[in-house]
Amino acid sequence: MFSFFSRKSVVKNLEWMGVDMHSHLIPGIDDGSPDAPTSAGYIKELHELGIEKFICTPHVFMEVYPNSIETINPALNTLKNELKSHRLNVEVSAAAEYMLDPDFDKLLEEKKLLCLKDKYVLVEMSYQVETRNIEKYIFDLNINGYKPVLAHPERYIYYHNSYQQYHKLRERGCLMQLNLLSLSGYYGKSVRQVALSLLQDKLIDLCGTDLHHRRHLDILKKFVQSGTAGKILKDYPMKNRELLF
């Protein structure tokens, strides 16, 4: 497979990633970008870093962000119109980041899931406690024809002392998505170290920005443009382009 990395060069962009498959840039419907002009500005800067396609993933967590196709698609259209007004010719679509909780059962039963592509579904858990019956959720998604992708596994602190659980989830058919900011140290040293371990063990399949706000973007740009991100990931077989273009 063609590599965007050269052994002699220091990569200071995100052309190798190509697709940002986890972000909160659909305006005004979760804890991400508050409005379309802000989203368009963030997308412009990420596009200048080399991102060609954006699959935005607003939270679907009924207790806090009761989003659905009916709330997400109109907000996506607002964003697309804003991009068009700025003549930003980038591909933007919407999926969702689903909290695995009892409310998710009905969505899965009705098969009303917004997928990244080809039935890849982005899912998450609470940062405080592991989702009860997580392995059953992964099994149920798979037998229903979906391909679960666990968002930012490195951020689930309760797995840091039970690292084998990452292997178990992978063995049961769950792909894993790394937050690029985790490697920068943004979420702390322990998260960064686990992220590096997951890469070393080839447990990561995809990466995303998980961009919510200006601070995320500023730190991400510094991390990428310094060449640090490229040095860490230059030999890693990330599958964003392979699976999501």
Secondary structure, DSSP 8 states (H G I E B T S, - for coil): ---S--TTS---SSTTT-EE--B--STTSSSS-SSHHHHHHHHHHHHHHT--EEEE--EEBTTTB---HHHHHHHHHHHHHHHHHTT---EEEE--EEE-SHHHHHHHHHT----SBTTEEEEE--SSS--TTHHHHHHHHHHTT-EEEEE-GGG-GGGTT-THHHHHHHHTT-EEEEEHHHHHTTT-HHHHHHHHHHHHTT---EEE--B-SHHHHHHHHHHHHTTHHHHHHTT----HHHHH-
